[in-house]
Amino acid sequence: MSKEEQTKVCKHCQTEIPKKAKVCPNCRKKQGGILKWIIIIVIVIAAISAMTGGDDEPKKVGDVQSGEEGNKETGKETKDTFSLGEIAELDGVRVTMTNYQESAGSEWNKPTDGNVFMLVEFEIENNSEEEIVVSSMMSFEAYADDYAANVSFGALVENEQTQLDGTVAPGKKMKGWIGYEIPSDWADFEIHFIDSVWSDTPFKFTIEK
């Protein structure tokens, strides 16, 4: 048997040592293989995922209009997008688009020519263990026929209801409106809400004209 087959190089001090040596005679450090570290890392990642992981996608858990509370046969229904009155839930946070209004404005407060105001009402219920922050500017993104729409304070002037901004403590709810200015010939309007406490997965709501 050759010398190369009988020896190996210490991974710490690079000295040649007997192949079966578990401790280097030169630096006295163990020669454990990389496999055990891979196993340890996998176990740690799995443990972290088990503690912090939640649902990957929002699920339909009810419908305000019909009074339905979930699906008794199949449980919660995973959906890509939700419509008016459907209760969406992800990791203990429930979001429902409860109402919307299209407005041409008033004599002293009108949208730009060719545009209309779009006002949308949401109810947010926090059943998680952490307080969540809701911002009409930061928590929501809107698109009219796939084009980004900006929050319009002019639209909110036309609505005397509560604006959707503030914090929601565990076990509490918030209800309010967001206003946008969009083209008057819009066909599809989509709003995304992101709960940054538990997930970056957005709740998606759509309105069809």
ABEGO torsion letter per residue (X at the ends): XBAAAABBBBAAAGBBBBAABABBAAAGBBABBAAAAAAAAAAAAAAAAAAABBBABBBBAEBAAAGBBEBAAAEBBBBABBBBGBBBBBGGBBBBBABBBBBAEBAABBBBBGBBBBBBBBBBBBABABBBBBBAAAABBBBBGGBBBBBBAAAAAABABBBBBEBBBBGBBBBBBBBBBBBAABABBBBBBBBAAABABBBBBBBBX
